Amino acid sequence: MTDMLKIILQAPHPIPPFNEAARDLRILNKPLWLNQRDLLAPYATREMELPPGARLPVLREPMLVYRDNLYFDQYYIREFITKARMGKRAVRAAFAAEDSAFREHARPLSTSYTPAGNVYLADLWYYPAGPVADVEPLVIDLQAREIGYYHVPTYMASESGDLVYQVPMRAMMAIDCWTHVFVADGVFGLFARGLRFETRLDTDLGYKLKILGKAIYEGRQLLECSELVKVGRNCVIDPTAVIHGPTTIGDNVTINAGAVIENCVIGSNVNISQDCQLMLSVVGDGAFLPFRAALFMTTLMENSMVAQNTCLQMCVIGRNTFIGAGNTFTDYNLIPAPIRARDGNEGLAFANRPVLGGCVGHNCRIGAGMIIFPARTIESDVVLFANKDRRIIDRDVHYEDSDHHRLKNASRHPRLYPRRGETGQNTW
């Protein structure tokens, strides 16, 4: 039923190092605002957007109110709206404090949740007859399952064995910092998609037979059949490429010989060259990966390029960014100290992750041969040249640290993503 009015509350804080609002960042290769609109289309087509501090309109009709930095999937929002309507009362989305997916992945580094007893309130409301003051929390179980993803040898840490994610069958979280983009794409996105596939395979005999029949008919392995690997139009895929599902590939994509792709989202107009390795990663529209580039649990936003022999592990890379050849983004402290990352207040806090890569903003140019330490960020519009004085990035790099300021023709690299309150002109 499309009988609701949806009211969108603007989240005022841009997300560093992108210097861009969360709503404009891509999650699973779709702008967050578009993901929200598409998932809510079955429930509400009329909308109103309010700036920070504005009051809700006094209207006596059903409303869905949400902050525009929220990521949710169809499974969560369907459960939330169904239960909210059944109760016929005003409710606010909430997480149980003991919910493992929320506790381990959504809550760390966040600023959007309001504690209330043994629950945390999120910025998503349902009003059956207009805004009221008396709103009850509505807790939706994320149905998390524990999944291992990384093995740590005994000589590398005091705690060894498989590291695990708490993967939700239903996903919802606020995007307050760059690590939340990593979680939304990876743990709450690709991992969750894989978990739902495995669960359905185990519980739905008809689906299992359908997958098996499709694989036999096409003469492919089970994970390579067209039911699990969805390919768009006008794609050119070398027969020696190995693509395992669940994987989604857009239109006009070229995948060359020897490429290996497992459980990924590949956008349109992407070029993946020989011997590239992609696992549990999101590759945005127009991206280019020359030979032997490797992405593991990494987000590469639109129109970016990762040059040959570069390895990105658990990273987030912004749009229109170039990562040069032979760069290595490390994801683990060799001495087992907790990793700290930028939180929603732009301070450093414990990331609650023993392994975590780095983040590069939009419109960056990173030279060859750099080594980037875990959880370090490089702000949008930065240029880094490889030289004898700087090949190791062991701290956050800000726009003022960009190497292009030392050049006479610095204006050739315009500042497109200034911080809030600053201009976009290059004044150095």
Steps between C-alpha positions, in 0.01 A plus 500: 500500500640838398288706737775655713682827487873462555690782663876508453711668768832629375810381687713813531849354541712408196692173524881532513721446307247541217369837622161397367166421657426134564195514273725564198743216569443170322399187684507183287566729202187706547477849657359464849209736427407291196517178698259651755262623232491169313441287810225729629322530163251218584396684817522873424538706183433846641789660684613812679857591593578703812825681586666452841293647784175528304181383669285221363185620322174469691313261272247236604613221269738201508866605486836332474775727628870416465847656500668498160818334632321170569581187305239225506416205278163375380484229765535744789268770370229247411508357852504845660203636303301178537537493878446875532172483310381199698552687825308809379710725719787743457833317519869570461750246368722358772777247546532269797829572675587130485431467125836367384501658152412842642741469793798384296464696176240781503549655842884543503613845377137615465329818618143448375348273763329610821532264799175433682528232766594171337434620144655751259264721303560567129372790291212316336138562610156386399198716583160350414316834532761776498774596748440440871722532805434152637709263286586142595822321397456224246784249514558301182722196543780516239524120514880498507706191428868458581720453191878461494695707251868520597754268658773638724812284552617456857825689445314815388282563804425397852160377384503262205247321288212614282380858532125531459232740388150513641312497170134613504220349295335845529720809479463853630762746624596866492792615285696729734857434381692325225522169686120482489518505119734200528257322734191582291661376179677198646350359818143633458507475121705231325542271802128529575412419139719190515346396832146534364600290197648224715200503733257471211707223346483305827128550562338520156524172309329646193757781482786253542369287214456811285863604555624147437293466183622832367864404563458161327322658202773762456782253565645714780588463862219582742635842605571599139151448358292791372261475793778617731713711262277774359659664194372817332489594134790534255756338729819336377626228737802286416420128533802451730363746756363336816185664637324354802166620627311651642645772276333784311662651190367813327486598134794551260749323725826347376661221702825367359691172521588354837284733708350344815183654645312367804183646654536853363291785366648631174352818356452597135777605258765329714824362355668217692829396342701179504558311825312741724370355827175629648336351807205636700546842342289774343631659178325818388392605153782595263778353714818360343722229647814430293674163517561332837313756708343340808199599711401312815193621688550843345274773364616679184263782410416619150756603236800404711806302397724257688823445308692178452635298792315709757326317785209650693370311802196619696523849351263768372607707197303803385395601151727636224808384689819344366701251707842445342687179431645288777318663789424291807228587748579299812217390727667359811718636780809277517517569872147407618384845606132591447431687177360851536306677224320831440156500661190703430637789707821502291705382796691174540329208672541126515362345183402169665670329205829307529551541124406810302641668191513868410280756328571740213260783418375630166714651224831377643821404317721255687844426353662159465665295771329639810436301817195614694460395862167360630202738536685804365302743286597722207271799455325582174699699239839387634795420270786288637825456307723205580840636609781420740338709774154345488419145404340391828168651605486450877254779581194666345577720199305826472453731204763738638754213482443441128818498293344697215512821705877512436452516123469816294205355312311393813178644357495216247372281783188688620351449840161342434408382853584774752414467866182658623539876507799505264502591133580263219765724347866409524656799677844356569 
